[in-house]
Amino acid sequence: MPSTRKILATQALPYANGVPHLGHLVGMVQTDIWVRLQKMQGHDCLFVCGSDSHGTPIMIQAEKMGITPQALIEQIQREQERDFTDFHIEFDCYHTTHSAENKELVATLFQRHVERGNIDKRTIKQLFDPVKNMFLPDRYIKGECPNCGAKDQYGDNCELCGATYLPTDLKNPYSTLSGAKPIEKESEHYFFKLQNYEKFLKEWTRRGHLQEQVANKLDEWFKDGLKEWDISRDAPYFGFLIPGEKEKYFYVWLDAPVGYIASFKKLCEQRKELNFDDYWGPDSSAELIHFIGKDIIYFHALFWPAILHGANLRTPNEIVVNGFLTIDGQKMSKSRGTFIKARTYLNHLPAEYLRYYFAAKLSDRIEDLDIHFDDFTNRINADLVGKFVNIASRCASFINKHFAGKLAAQCAEPALYQTFAQAGEEISEKWEKMCFSQAIRHIMALADRANQYIDEKKPWTMIKDPQQQAEVQAVCSMGINLFRVLMIYLKPVLPQTAKQVESFLNIPPLQWQDKDKPLLDHTIKEFQPLINRIDPKHIEALKMAMNEETQVATPPNKETKKECISIDDFAKVDLRVAKIVEAEAVEGADKLLRLMVDVGEEEKRQIFAGIKSAYQPEELVGRHVVVVANLEPRKMRFGVSEGMVLAAGNGGQEIWVISPDPGAEAGAKVK
């Protein structure tokens, strides 16, 4: 048994302005599988993460919702923890960057860099929204690319030609918040002198801490020269005030990675046996592994090691980078109908199906991972049901029915069992090195061999001969033991199934070393179904839910003339006041409410309205609304909708039904 390792693993902190989606789950599942492997092997491995809770987008989102940023991030953190827990992601601590621990740590690191001469302060020009009365971050400025002239490009880079530039270089800029033309305004900012650590970073990035693809990419940035990094933002901003300032805040990307340390510090408060310096001190011998997505390499592989090193803290042993998630070959996109929330998936399919599918496709390279639903269905049905679980279901029935659940006292095929046990060394190495897809292929090849063994022995034929009863017990016990070994290898991927198998086999939680010794002369319980085949109707229901969630209005293209209607066309629309007399949620629909409305003259109509995210059914009953009364009835999966309730908003929680003035009566025409 190798010596025990002391490891701290972290996963990139999901941003707190929205609930988790399947893109978040790629890295989360990868990290969780790796951490579970370490723990199964007896290593001291801790897993911390948290909610990235600062920045302008959170402030603006909270303002739109009419709540405080604090209330928003607390709500989102609860939903993040709920969804990740239901995907069997097992954190030792899930914290938030908006915490006392993080505030203290950020101030400490900042002060250390001030003392070392790594912080500069100077006046710069920025674009300012005169309507919103705030300086605009790059993502809230659009205009024409100064290089190629493409319209509607963001304030830092052009999506068409790839040019990078300053927001002040944009031609004809406008604020995406108000539409106003920004003005240039001067402001004093703090800068971190990244160039002071160029020599250190060039050596560190080539010392085996990064995948080769990442190290090669960093060489391009080194050639361009490292530049000072703006680490401050002006009020209004949701974040931590810079010590000594009244309207200057730390930029979110300074305090976000410090959140790893803050989460661990919180864990130290919960587990008094942990020593902070053992993991983060400059002389730490613990392994520090960061798992991140490829879009945040720059911050983690350049800024972060420099910040840590300059503040006399240890740097990461390894940064593991994963690619993006695509759906049926397309980027996750609401407008394309390829965006899936974590909760939407969980409403239709078990979490472990996705965990297995990700594991079967993840490699040690930075490659995008695609969910192709036909492939997804076939892989679960063929691998998990047809190969893996099939071994147990075939053998357990004989053991339970004919031998009172008792396994044989001796291993029927010691050489075959040894082959399976010895394979654990190679499979462990593949899990360890992030070659997940190779590990899965190896495990499924062993599952094929186990099924082949049962096919060759034909216990269903032997059981008919009283003279071969003992051999049937031996063969089926062998099958159960091979299944048990495979469950050990798959336990990091399928932790919930592993619990069911441990109950079925009547054994303590499986550990990696259990592979070396078969289960003999042992009584098992009645076999219960472990994993069910995917029914195509479940996939169709998931796709339908995706479509409902992604039907959002597409903003008009500034280059395209808006299509107009005449006053005569508008006059054809019959707008009437209606009173809602019944309202209820629609089972199986994430956005719809079923309304029964009174449109006057004792006429009632059923209307399905996509306002569930903004209203509880009970608060709508008795309310007067405006409906389109002459809209052609639409047949939906849930019934026929006989009109449309007028509402305004962005399709999320910001939806307002249009109500007439008080005193309006049902049936009255709206003119």
KOLSE-228572 format. One record per residue (C-alpha): residue in one letter; chain; x, y, z. Coordinates in steps of 0.2 Angstrom, whole numbers. Layout:
// residues N
residuo	cadena	px	py	pz
A	A	X	Y	Z .
...
//
This chain:
// residues 671
residuo	cadena	px	py	pz
M	A	0	0	0 .
P	A	8	17	-5 .
S	A	11	30	9 .
T	A	-4	41	13 .
R	A	-5	57	3 .
K	A	-11	74	10 .
I	A	-21	83	-4 .
L	A	-32	98	-6 .
A	A	-43	98	-22 .
T	A	-53	113	-27 .
Q	A	-65	116	-41 .
A	A	-68	133	-50 .
L	A	-81	143	-41 .
P	A	-98	144	-50 .
Y	A	-104	162	-52 .
A	A	-118	167	-41 .
N	A	-129	176	-53 .
G	A	-138	160	-60 .
V	A	-142	142	-55 .
P	A	-130	128	-60 .
H	A	-131	121	-78 .
L	A	-124	105	-86 .
G	A	-108	115	-91 .
H	A	-104	117	-72 .
L	A	-106	99	-70 .
V	A	-91	94	-81 .
G	A	-78	100	-70 .
M	A	-88	96	-54 .
V	A	-90	78	-59 .
Q	A	-72	76	-64 .
T	A	-65	83	-48 .
D	A	-78	73	-37 .
I	A	-73	57	-46 .
W	A	-54	60	-43 .
V	A	-57	65	-25 .
R	A	-67	49	-22 .
L	A	-54	39	-29 .
Q	A	-41	46	-17 .
K	A	-52	44	-2 .
M	A	-56	25	-7 .
Q	A	-37	22	-8 .
G	A	-35	29	10 .
H	A	-27	46	6 .
D	A	-31	61	16 .
C	A	-40	71	2 .
L	A	-50	86	5 .
F	A	-62	95	-8 .
V	A	-67	113	-6 .
C	A	-77	125	-17 .
G	A	-89	139	-15 .
S	A	-100	152	-23 .
D	A	-91	166	-33 .
S	A	-102	180	-26 .
H	A	-95	197	-31 .
G	A	-96	208	-46 .
T	A	-106	220	-57 .
P	A	-117	207	-65 .
I	A	-123	201	-48 .
M	A	-127	219	-43 .
I	A	-137	222	-59 .
Q	A	-146	206	-58 .
A	A	-151	209	-40 .
E	A	-157	227	-45 .
K	A	-168	219	-59 .
M	A	-176	207	-46 .
G	A	-179	220	-34 .
I	A	-169	212	-20 .
T	A	-152	215	-12 .
P	A	-136	207	-19 .
Q	A	-134	198	-2 .
A	A	-151	191	-4 .
L	A	-147	185	-22 .
I	A	-131	177	-18 .
E	A	-138	168	-3 .
Q	A	-153	161	-14 .
I	A	-141	156	-28 .
Q	A	-129	147	-16 .
R	A	-143	137	-8 .
E	A	-148	131	-26 .
Q	A	-130	128	-30 .
E	A	-128	117	-15 .
R	A	-144	108	-18 .
D	A	-141	104	-36 .
F	A	-123	98	-33 .
T	A	-128	87	-19 .
D	A	-141	79	-30 .
F	A	-127	76	-42 .
H	A	-118	67	-28 .
I	A	-104	80	-28 .
E	A	-97	78	-10 .
F	A	-88	93	-4 .
D	A	-79	94	13 .
C	A	-83	113	13 .
Y	A	-94	123	1 .
H	A	-92	142	6 .
T	A	-94	159	-2 .
T	A	-82	173	-7 .
H	A	-93	185	2 .
S	A	-87	179	19 .
A	A	-78	186	34 .
E	A	-64	174	30 .
N	A	-62	179	12 .
K	A	-62	198	17 .
E	A	-48	196	29 .
L	A	-38	185	17 .
V	A	-39	197	3 .
A	A	-34	212	13 .
T	A	-19	202	20 .
L	A	-13	197	3 .
F	A	-16	215	-4 .
Q	A	-6	222	10 .
R	A	9	210	8 .
H	A	10	215	-10 .
V	A	9	234	-6 .
E	A	24	231	6 .
R	A	33	222	-8 .
G	A	31	236	-20 .
N	A	19	226	-32 .
I	A	5	238	-31 .
D	A	4	254	-42 .
K	A	-10	267	-41 .
R	A	-13	279	-56 .
T	A	-27	288	-65 .
I	A	-35	281	-80 .
K	A	-48	285	-92 .
Q	A	-64	274	-93 .
L	A	-81	274	-101 .
F	A	-95	280	-90 .
D	A	-114	277	-92 .
P	A	-122	295	-89 .
V	A	-139	287	-87 .
K	A	-134	273	-75 .
N	A	-121	284	-67 .
M	A	-108	271	-66 .
F	A	-92	266	-74 .
L	A	-95	252	-87 .
P	A	-86	235	-86 .
D	A	-80	228	-103 .
R	A	-95	216	-104 .
Y	A	-107	230	-103 .
I	A	-100	240	-118 .
K	A	-103	236	-136 .
G	A	-98	245	-152 .
E	A	-89	243	-168 .
C	A	-72	234	-168 .
P	A	-58	246	-171 .
N	A	-49	233	-181 .
C	A	-62	226	-193 .
G	A	-77	237	-191 .
A	A	-89	223	-185 .
K	A	-104	229	-176 .
D	A	-110	225	-158 .
Q	A	-93	219	-152 .
Y	A	-89	219	-133 .
G	A	-77	231	-125 .
D	A	-62	220	-124 .
N	A	-61	209	-139 .
C	A	-69	206	-156 .
E	A	-78	189	-159 .
L	A	-76	190	-178 .
C	A	-57	195	-181 .
G	A	-51	191	-163 .
A	A	-43	208	-160 .
T	A	-41	213	-142 .
Y	A	-42	232	-137 .
L	A	-47	244	-124 .
P	A	-65	249	-122 .
T	A	-60	267	-126 .
D	A	-54	260	-143 .
L	A	-72	255	-149 .
K	A	-80	265	-162 .
N	A	-98	271	-159 .
P	A	-99	263	-141 .
Y	A	-115	261	-132 .
S	A	-120	255	-115 .
T	A	-129	238	-115 .
L	A	-137	243	-98 .
S	A	-145	259	-104 .
G	A	-142	261	-123 .
A	A	-133	278	-119 .
K	A	-117	283	-127 .
P	A	-104	282	-114 .
I	A	-93	297	-110 .
E	A	-74	296	-105 .
K	A	-71	299	-87 .
E	A	-55	299	-76 .
S	A	-53	287	-61 .
E	A	-39	282	-50 .
H	A	-36	263	-50 .
Y	A	-25	250	-41 .
F	A	-14	239	-52 .
F	A	-4	223	-48 .
K	A	13	223	-57 .
L	A	12	206	-64 .
Q	A	28	209	-74 .
N	A	38	208	-58 .
Y	A	35	189	-58 .
E	A	38	186	-76 .
K	A	54	176	-72 .
F	A	46	166	-59 .
L	A	31	162	-70 .
K	A	41	157	-85 .
E	A	50	144	-74 .
W	A	34	139	-64 .
T	A	24	136	-79 .
R	A	37	124	-86 .
R	A	39	114	-71 .
G	A	25	101	-74 .
H	A	11	110	-65 .
L	A	1	112	-81 .
Q	A	-5	102	-96 .
E	A	7	104	-111 .
Q	A	-7	113	-121 .
V	A	-9	126	-107 .
A	A	10	129	-105 .
N	A	11	131	-124 .
K	A	-3	144	-123 .
L	A	5	154	-109 .
D	A	21	155	-120 .
E	A	11	166	-132 .
W	A	6	178	-118 .
F	A	24	179	-112 .
K	A	30	184	-130 .
D	A	17	198	-129 .
G	A	24	203	-112 .
L	A	15	203	-96 .
K	A	6	219	-91 .
E	A	0	227	-75 .
W	A	-17	220	-70 .
D	A	-31	232	-64 .
I	A	-37	225	-47 .
S	A	-49	239	-42 .
R	A	-67	244	-47 .
D	A	-77	260	-44 .
A	A	-93	261	-35 .
P	A	-107	256	-37 .
Y	A	-100	238	-35 .
F	A	-104	223	-25 .
G	A	-88	217	-17 .
F	A	-75	221	-3 .
L	A	-70	239	-1 .
I	A	-51	242	-3 .
P	A	-44	246	15 .
G	A	-43	265	17 .
E	A	-55	268	2 .
K	A	-73	273	2 .
E	A	-78	270	-16 .
K	A	-65	258	-22 .
Y	A	-68	239	-22 .
F	A	-57	224	-25 .
Y	A	-60	217	-43 .
V	A	-70	201	-42 .
W	A	-55	191	-50 .
L	A	-44	196	-36 .
D	A	-55	189	-22 .
A	A	-63	175	-32 .
P	A	-47	163	-31 .
V	A	-44	168	-13 .
G	A	-60	160	-10 .
Y	A	-51	143	-11 .
I	A	-41	148	4 .
A	A	-56	155	13 .
S	A	-66	139	10 .
F	A	-52	129	18 .
K	A	-50	142	32 .
K	A	-69	139	35 .
L	A	-66	120	35 .
C	A	-52	123	48 .
E	A	-64	131	59 .
Q	A	-76	116	58 .
R	A	-62	103	60 .
K	A	-50	108	73 .
E	A	-38	95	69 .
L	A	-33	104	53 .
N	A	-19	116	52 .
F	A	-20	130	40 .
D	A	-1	131	37 .
D	A	0	113	33 .
Y	A	-9	116	17 .
W	A	-6	134	12 .
G	A	10	139	21 .
P	A	26	142	11 .
D	A	33	125	17 .
S	A	18	115	15 .
S	A	21	97	9 .
A	A	2	94	5 .
E	A	-3	93	-13 .
L	A	-14	107	-20 .
I	A	-24	103	-36 .
H	A	-35	116	-45 .
F	A	-48	110	-57 .
I	A	-54	123	-69 .
G	A	-62	127	-86 .
K	A	-52	132	-101 .
D	A	-60	150	-101 .
I	A	-51	155	-85 .
I	A	-33	149	-88 .
Y	A	-26	166	-88 .
F	A	-32	170	-71 .
H	A	-26	154	-63 .
A	A	-10	150	-72 .
L	A	-2	168	-72 .
F	A	-11	180	-59 .
W	A	-14	167	-46 .
P	A	3	159	-44 .
A	A	11	176	-44 .
I	A	-2	183	-31 .
L	A	2	167	-20 .
H	A	21	167	-22 .
G	A	22	186	-19 .
A	A	11	185	-3 .
N	A	23	171	4 .
L	A	10	157	1 .
R	A	12	140	-7 .
T	A	8	138	-26 .
P	A	-2	124	-34 .
N	A	6	107	-38 .
E	A	-6	105	-53 .
I	A	-19	115	-62 .
V	A	-31	103	-72 .
V	A	-41	111	-86 .
N	A	-56	104	-94 .
G	A	-65	109	-110 .
F	A	-83	116	-113 .
L	A	-99	106	-114 .
T	A	-109	105	-131 .
I	A	-126	98	-134 .
D	A	-128	88	-150 .
G	A	-112	97	-157 .
Q	A	-118	114	-153 .
K	A	-113	126	-139 .
M	A	-124	128	-124 .
S	A	-136	142	-129 .
K	A	-153	148	-124 .
S	A	-157	154	-141 .
R	A	-152	138	-149 .
G	A	-162	128	-137 .
T	A	-146	119	-131 .
F	A	-146	125	-113 .
I	A	-149	113	-99 .
K	A	-150	118	-81 .
A	A	-144	105	-68 .
R	A	-161	104	-60 .
T	A	-170	102	-77 .
Y	A	-159	86	-81 .
L	A	-163	80	-63 .
N	A	-181	81	-66 .
H	A	-180	68	-80 .
L	A	-165	57	-77 .
P	A	-154	50	-63 .
A	A	-138	60	-59 .
E	A	-127	44	-61 .
Y	A	-131	42	-79 .
L	A	-123	59	-83 .
R	A	-109	56	-71 .
Y	A	-105	40	-81 .
Y	A	-107	48	-98 .
F	A	-95	62	-93 .
A	A	-82	49	-86 .
A	A	-83	39	-102 .
K	A	-79	55	-113 .
L	A	-66	65	-102 .
S	A	-48	63	-106 .
D	A	-32	71	-100 .
R	A	-33	84	-114 .
I	A	-42	100	-115 .
E	A	-56	95	-127 .
D	A	-74	100	-127 .
L	A	-86	86	-122 .
D	A	-102	83	-132 .
I	A	-119	76	-126 .
H	A	-126	67	-140 .
F	A	-143	60	-134 .
D	A	-143	45	-145 .
D	A	-125	40	-139 .
F	A	-130	45	-121 .
T	A	-144	33	-122 .
N	A	-135	19	-130 .
R	A	-120	20	-118 .
I	A	-130	19	-102 .
N	A	-141	5	-109 .
A	A	-127	-5	-116 .
D	A	-113	-2	-103 .
L	A	-122	0	-87 .
V	A	-137	-11	-89 .
G	A	-132	-23	-103 .
K	A	-115	-26	-97 .
F	A	-111	-21	-79 .
V	A	-128	-24	-69 .
N	A	-132	-39	-80 .
I	A	-118	-49	-72 .
A	A	-126	-47	-55 .
S	A	-144	-49	-60 .
R	A	-139	-66	-70 .
C	A	-130	-73	-55 .
A	A	-139	-67	-40 .
S	A	-155	-76	-45 .
F	A	-147	-93	-44 .
I	A	-138	-89	-27 .
N	A	-154	-82	-19 .
K	A	-166	-95	-26 .
H	A	-155	-111	-25 .
F	A	-142	-108	-11 .
A	A	-151	-97	1 .
G	A	-141	-82	-4 .
K	A	-124	-91	1 .
L	A	-109	-88	-9 .
A	A	-97	-103	-12 .
A	A	-83	-106	0 .
Q	A	-69	-106	-13 .
C	A	-65	-95	-29 .
A	A	-70	-105	-44 .
E	A	-57	-97	-56 .
P	A	-43	-90	-45 .
A	A	-33	-85	-61 .
L	A	-48	-75	-69 .
Y	A	-51	-66	-52 .
Q	A	-33	-62	-51 .
T	A	-34	-54	-68 .
F	A	-48	-43	-63 .
A	A	-39	-38	-47 .
Q	A	-23	-34	-55 .
A	A	-31	-23	-68 .
G	A	-35	-11	-53 .
E	A	-17	-5	-54 .
E	A	-19	1	-72 .
I	A	-37	8	-69 .
S	A	-31	17	-54 .
E	A	-17	25	-64 .
K	A	-29	31	-77 .
W	A	-41	38	-65 .
E	A	-26	47	-56 .
K	A	-20	54	-73 .
M	A	-37	60	-78 .
C	A	-38	48	-92 .
F	A	-56	44	-87 .
S	A	-62	38	-104 .
Q	A	-48	25	-105 .
A	A	-52	19	-87 .
I	A	-70	16	-92 .
R	A	-65	7	-108 .
H	A	-54	-5	-98 .
I	A	-68	-8	-85 .
M	A	-81	-12	-98 .
A	A	-69	-24	-107 .
L	A	-68	-33	-90 .
A	A	-87	-33	-89 .
D	A	-87	-41	-106 .
R	A	-75	-54	-100 .
A	A	-86	-58	-85 .
N	A	-102	-60	-96 .
Q	A	-92	-71	-107 .
Y	A	-87	-82	-93 .
I	A	-105	-84	-87 .
D	A	-111	-88	-105 .
E	A	-97	-101	-107 .
K	A	-102	-110	-90 .
K	A	-121	-109	-94 .
P	A	-128	-110	-76 .
W	A	-146	-110	-82 .
T	A	-142	-127	-91 .
M	A	-132	-134	-76 .
I	A	-145	-131	-63 .
K	A	-156	-144	-71 .
D	A	-143	-157	-67 .
P	A	-143	-161	-48 .
Q	A	-125	-167	-49 .
Q	A	-119	-149	-55 .
Q	A	-128	-139	-41 .
A	A	-111	-136	-32 .
E	A	-103	-130	-49 .
V	A	-118	-118	-52 .
Q	A	-115	-110	-35 .
A	A	-96	-109	-38 .
V	A	-99	-101	-56 .
C	A	-112	-88	-50 .
S	A	-102	-84	-34 .
M	A	-88	-81	-46 .
G	A	-99	-69	-56 .
I	A	-104	-60	-41 .
N	A	-86	-57	-36 .
L	A	-81	-51	-53 .
F	A	-96	-39	-52 .
R	A	-90	-33	-35 .
V	A	-73	-29	-42 .
L	A	-80	-19	-56 .
M	A	-91	-10	-43 .
I	A	-75	-5	-34 .
Y	A	-68	2	-50 .
L	A	-84	12	-54 .
K	A	-88	18	-36 .
P	A	-80	35	-39 .
V	A	-92	37	-54 .
L	A	-107	29	-47 .
P	A	-107	32	-28 .
Q	A	-126	30	-26 .
T	A	-126	13	-35 .
A	A	-111	8	-24 .
K	A	-122	10	-9 .
Q	A	-135	-1	-16 .
V	A	-123	-14	-21 .
E	A	-115	-13	-3 .
S	A	-132	-16	4 .
F	A	-136	-30	-8 .
L	A	-119	-39	-5 .
N	A	-121	-36	14 .
I	A	-104	-28	16 .
P	A	-96	-12	23 .
P	A	-92	2	11 .
L	A	-80	-4	-2 .
Q	A	-62	2	-2 .
W	A	-50	0	-16 .
Q	A	-39	-13	-8 .
D	A	-55	-24	-6 .
K	A	-52	-29	-24 .
D	A	-38	-41	-19 .
K	A	-48	-53	-9 .
P	A	-64	-61	-15 .
L	A	-80	-63	-5 .
L	A	-82	-81	0 .
D	A	-94	-91	11 .
H	A	-104	-75	13 .
T	A	-123	-73	13 .
I	A	-130	-59	2 .
K	A	-147	-51	1 .
E	A	-161	-52	-12 .
F	A	-155	-44	-28 .
Q	A	-165	-28	-32 .
P	A	-164	-18	-49 .
L	A	-149	-6	-48 .
I	A	-150	4	-64 .
N	A	-165	5	-77 .
R	A	-164	7	-95 .
I	A	-167	24	-102 .
D	A	-184	25	-111 .
P	A	-183	37	-126 .
K	A	-199	46	-119 .
H	A	-188	52	-105 .
I	A	-176	60	-117 .
E	A	-190	68	-127 .
A	A	-197	75	-111 .
L	A	-180	82	-106 .
K	A	-179	90	-124 .
M	A	-196	97	-122 .
A	A	-192	105	-105 .
M	A	-176	112	-113 .
N	A	-186	120	-127 .
E	A	-198	128	-114 .
E	A	-184	135	-104 .
T	A	-174	142	-119 .
Q	A	-189	151	-128 .
V	A	-182	168	-125 .
A	A	-184	183	-136 .
T	A	-169	186	-148 .
P	A	-164	205	-147 .
P	A	-165	213	-164 .
N	A	-150	215	-175 .
K	A	-145	233	-176 .
E	A	-141	231	-195 .
T	A	-158	224	-199 .
K	A	-173	235	-201 .
K	A	-187	231	-189 .
E	A	-202	223	-197 .
C	A	-217	235	-193 .
I	A	-236	232	-194 .
S	A	-249	245	-199 .
I	A	-262	252	-188 .
D	A	-275	241	-198 .
D	A	-265	226	-193 .
F	A	-265	231	-175 .
A	A	-284	235	-175 .
K	A	-287	216	-179 .
V	A	-280	211	-162 .
D	A	-295	209	-149 .
L	A	-288	215	-132 .
R	A	-300	212	-118 .
V	A	-300	213	-99 .
A	A	-301	196	-91 .
K	A	-302	190	-73 .
I	A	-292	175	-68 .
V	A	-303	163	-59 .
E	A	-292	148	-58 .
A	A	-273	146	-58 .
E	A	-262	130	-56 .
A	A	-245	124	-60 .
V	A	-243	112	-75 .
E	A	-236	95	-71 .
G	A	-221	92	-82 .
A	A	-218	110	-87 .
D	A	-205	121	-79 .
K	A	-212	138	-85 .
L	A	-231	136	-88 .
L	A	-246	140	-77 .
R	A	-264	134	-82 .
L	A	-276	149	-80 .
M	A	-295	149	-82 .
V	A	-300	166	-86 .
D	A	-317	175	-87 .
V	A	-318	185	-103 .
G	A	-335	192	-100 .
E	A	-353	187	-105 .
E	A	-351	171	-94 .
E	A	-337	164	-106 .
K	A	-322	156	-98 .
R	A	-306	151	-107 .
Q	A	-291	140	-103 .
I	A	-274	149	-106 .
F	A	-257	142	-103 .
A	A	-245	156	-99 .
G	A	-226	155	-97 .
I	A	-226	165	-80 .
K	A	-222	152	-67 .
S	A	-205	159	-63 .
A	A	-213	175	-58 .
Y	A	-229	171	-50 .
Q	A	-237	159	-37 .
P	A	-253	152	-44 .
E	A	-263	157	-28 .
E	A	-258	176	-30 .
L	A	-265	177	-47 .
V	A	-283	171	-43 .
G	A	-295	186	-44 .
R	A	-283	197	-53 .
H	A	-288	206	-69 .
V	A	-276	205	-84 .
V	A	-276	209	-102 .
V	A	-278	195	-115 .
V	A	-278	193	-134 .
A	A	-296	186	-136 .
N	A	-295	182	-155 .
L	A	-279	172	-155 .
E	A	-281	155	-164 .
P	A	-282	141	-151 .
R	A	-266	132	-150 .
K	A	-265	113	-146 .
M	A	-251	109	-133 .
R	A	-245	94	-124 .
F	A	-255	99	-109 .
G	A	-271	104	-118 .
V	A	-278	118	-129 .
S	A	-273	136	-125 .
E	A	-287	148	-130 .
G	A	-279	165	-130 .
M	A	-264	174	-123 .
V	A	-261	184	-107 .
L	A	-250	199	-111 .
A	A	-235	201	-100 .
A	A	-218	210	-101 .
G	A	-201	205	-96 .
N	A	-185	195	-100 .
G	A	-192	177	-98 .
G	A	-184	174	-82 .
Q	A	-190	180	-65 .
E	A	-193	197	-71 .
I	A	-210	195	-79 .
W	A	-225	207	-76 .
V	A	-242	203	-82 .
I	A	-251	218	-89 .
S	A	-266	223	-78 .
P	A	-279	236	-82 .
D	A	-283	251	-71 .
P	A	-293	247	-55 .
G	A	-312	245	-58 .
A	A	-310	237	-75 .
E	A	-323	223	-78 .
A	A	-320	206	-87 .
G	A	-325	207	-105 .
A	A	-321	226	-107 .
K	A	-312	230	-123 .
V	A	-295	238	-122 .
K	A	-292	252	-134 .
//
